[in-house]
Amino acid sequence: KYDKHAVNHVRVCAQATSEGCLDVCRSGLEVLYDHFRYGDVSLGEMLKARSHARATSTGAGYFETGVVVGRKPPSMTYEPHTNNTRPCLTLPLHSQLLTGPQVHEQASRWVSQGVIEPDTAHALANLTMNDVDLKESEWVFCILGAGAAMGPLETLLGLGATVVALDL
C-alpha cells in the first residue's frame, strides 16, 4: 500500500517548516544518489565526477542550458502529391519511405493487426495528409530523454518544430 506512505509523506511535509521540507528533499536525493547505480558506480559518484570535470575545465556546475536556433529550412521531405513547400512527416518502413496515403494505408493495416490503436492511426493520417507547419506553429514540444535514439527529436526538428529537449 504505497499510496498510504505517499499521503503520509505529503502530510508531514505540509506541517513542517521550509527548512524541514528542504531537509526531506535533501535526504531523498541522498538516497537516490546512493542507490541508483550504473554498474559499480552510484549516481552520486557519477554526478560528482562530472561536476568536478566540468568545474575544472569550464567553471560550470551540474547542469547546462543552451538555445539552438536553426537557420536552415526544415530538412524533412515534401509530399509528392501536393505543391506545398512545407515539410511533411514520412515513415521509414523496411527499405521504403512511406508518405501521405501510404502512411495512412500502413497505419490501417497495423490497426487491423493490433499493432497500434485507432487513435494513433488517426493522428498519423492527420500528420501525413494535411499540411503541417510546425515552424510557424504555436506548439512547443517538450521531450524528456531527448538524446534517445528512438525518440522524436530529429523528426520534430526536421519538421521545423520548436523543441525543449531534456537529457542527462
Beta strands, then each sheet from edge to edge (+ up, - down):
strand 1: 37-38
strand 2: 41-42
strand 3: 91-93
strand 4: 96-98
strand 5: 140-144
strand 6: 162-166
sheet 1: 1+ 2-
sheet 2: 3+ 4-
sheet 3: 5+ 6+
end
